[in-house]
Amino acid sequence: MIAIPSIPGFLKEPNGPIGKPVSRVDGRKKVTGNAHYAAEFTLPDLAHGYIVSSAIARGRITRIDTAAALALPGVIHVFTHENRPSLAWFDRKWKDDDAPKGAPFRPLYDAEIHHALQPVALVIAESFELARYAARLVHIEYEAAPHQTDLRANRADSFTPGKDKGGFQPPPKPRGDPEQAFLDSPVQVDAEFTQAAEYHNPMEMHATTVLHHDDGTLTVHDKTQGAQNCHTYICNVFGLAKSAVRVMSPFVGGAFGSGLRPQHQLFMAMLAATQLKRSVRVELSRPQMFSFGHRPETIQRVALGADRDGTLRALIHEAVQESSRNENYVEIVVNWSGQQYKCDNVRLDYTLTRLDVHTPLDQRAPGAATGVTALEIAMDELAGKLGMDPLELRLRNYTETDPNTGNPFSSKELRACFQQGAERFGWAKRSPAPRSMRDGRELIGWGMAAGVWDAMQGQAAAKAVLGVDGKLGVSSATADIGTGTYTVMTQIAADVLGLPIGEVTFCLGDSSLPTAPIEGGSWTVSTVGSAVKAVCDRVRSQLVTLAGKRDDSPLKGVAEEDVLFADGHLIVRDDPSRRLSITDVMRGSGTLSIEEEARALPYLLARARHTFATHSAVFVEVRVDEDLGTIRVARVVSAIAAGRIINPKTARSQIQGAVVWGIGMGLEEGAFTDHRLGRVMNHDYAEYHVPVNADVPDIDVLFVEEHDDMVNALGAKGVGEIGIVGVPAAIANAIHHATGVRVRDFPITLDKVL
Ligand code: MOS
C-alpha cells in the first residue's frame, strides 16, 4: 500500500487547479452558519458540564463539599477526585501523540494541586447556566504549599532536557571556539531578550459534546487538531473498544496549536457521559482557556561577534524556558540560529526551568517565533554597530548549506525573498540613522528580519472513491483549523484527475477516516496532500487501464503518460480528438465505482541528506507618536519561499494571519502572572490583548518562485507558520529605527519606548 514517489513535476495538466486562487470550498458553509462546531451538536437528553478550577497554584484539597450544588433542582452530579471512577488511565501510564517527555496531567486523579486553574470538579446539570451557577456553590478547602511561577527568579535552577521523541532535536554540539572568537571579534553584540507567555485564544473556545447513542456507542464532537489522536486517547483512558467511539471535528474555529493535544474538557465530557450514560457537553469559559497550553515564557541571550566587514565570527544563543513539573515541554528555540547564517564558531544552549504551571504547548511556529526574534534583533543591533544596512549584513552571511549539519538545503530562495521583498517595500529609500524619518508628530521606522521554519512531512493515508457519475470523494482523518485544508486537498485531487473543483468532495475531521497525523507544524499539505495525490494517481492509472480495454476505445494502446486528464475526460495528449469521458470509461467497462486507498511517506533518503525549510523576509513600517509613545504598524511586506504554492489565496490568508500573530507577539500579547497567587491575571479578552482590525495594516504577501523536487511529489512545503517568524523582530527593529530605543522585552508596550 506504500505509494512510490512519483515523478517530479506535479503539474500534469497545465490548466489544472493547482496554483489557482480557488476560494474556500467550505466558505459558504462557514458564512451561512452551516459549519457546525464542537459545542453545537446535541441530542434531546443532553446534559451540561461546567468545570470548577483550582483557586490555588500548589497544594492539596483538604475538603470538597458539593452538597449546596447538588441541592439545586436540575443538578445531576458533581464529579471530584473523591468520587471519580477508577479508570484504565489511572493505573497505567498513557500519552497522546503530542505529549512531551514526562507524565501527562490526569484530571481528578487525586487531591494534589499542580497549577492554578487546575480542573478540580465537574458539575453536571440540565442546563449550562445551572451547571455554571452550581459550580460556584462547590465549596473547596485547600492546604496551600509554596509555589514557584516566576521564571526570572528561578532561571538559575534549570536543566538540559535531553532528547524528546517529538520533532525537536537537542541543539547541535558547539562548533569552533565561540567564546574566544567572540572575545576576539572587533564588533560585538551581547544582549538579553525576554518573551512573555502567550495563550492561543482561538475564537472558538475548547468544547466537547459527547453524544450517547441508544446502542451505547459514542460520537464525540471535539475541538481538536487531531480526531484520531483524541480517539486513541479516549479509548486508552476509558478502556473503550475503538469501534465504540467516533471522534469528529469537521470544523475548528482556530486552534494555533491549542488542539494538538486532547485537552481536559474532552476527558471531563467523556467521564460524565460514560458514567451517567447520557449525552454531555463541556465547554470552557474564556478564562479557563488559560488553564492549559501556552507559548512559554522565555529568557534568551544572543551574543554575536563580527569582523568590521560584517562577517560573523561568533554566535552564541542561550535560552531558558518554563515547563511544568510533570512534563518537559521543549521547542528548542535556538537551533535555527545555527542554521540561518554562515558562522564557524557557534554555541547553542537550551534549558528548562520547572515551575508550578501547566505544561506549555506548541503555538504557531513554536520555538522559531521566539528564537529567531532574538537572533534577528541581535543582527539588527550588529548592523547598527557596523554602520551597515541590516539587509546587507544578512546577505554578507548568507549560507547555501545548513551549517548545523553541513547538508545542502533541498531548496532555499531566501535571497529572492530579500530582493523582492525589499523592492516591494522600497527598502532602498530608507534613511539609515534612527529618528531620521518622520511625518508630523509621528516618528517613522523601517525594520526588517529574516525568517525560517522547518518543512516537515509525516505519513498519512487517503481514500478515494470515484463514481460513475464522475464525482470524486476523497478522505483522510486530518483537520482544517481554518487553514484551507478542505480547499487545497480538493484542488490536488481535482488536478490529478482533471475534474472540476465542484465534482470533488474532501472529507476530514473524523477518526474513522484513513490515518493522518495531528494537523500542525505546517506539514499538512506536505503530508496529507502527498497521500491525496498518491491515491488519485492510483485512480488515474485504473481509469487509463479501463479506457484501453475495449478494442473500439479511442484510448486503446495509449500509455498513461500520454493521457491528459481534463474537464472530466481522458484525452490523448498528441491527438485531443481521441478522448473519452470518465463516465464513458466506467460505463463501458461496467464499473460503478473505483475505490482506492494509498499511503504516502516522506522521501527519507532525500531527508537524510538535506535540510528542508521554508524561508521569509519581512519588512515593517512602524509609526510611533513621539509624545504618547503609541506604536502603530503601518505597513508589512512578507516575502515567502515555501516551494510550490497550491493555492495563493488561502496561502496568502495563512501568511496574513501569521503576520497578525506577529503583531500580537510584538506589541500586545502577554499573559502576566501575579506570582504571589501564581496565576495569570489578564485571563480574558479585555485584558489579554490581541490585535484587532484597527491594529492591522495592509499586509502585502508575496511568494517567490521556489522549485523543489525533493520535498515531496507536490513540490510544496506548507505555509502555516513561516509567516509569524521574524515579524516581532522586524517590528522591534523598526521601532529602534523610529525612536532610537532598543526594546528586547516582549510585548513592546508603549511604556517601554517612552
Ligand atoms: Mo501548530 S503550533 O503545530 O498547530
Residues whose N, C-alpha, C, O or C-beta is under 5 A from the ligand:
A	BS01	MOS	F256 G257 D362 Q363 R364 A365 P366 E519 G520 G521
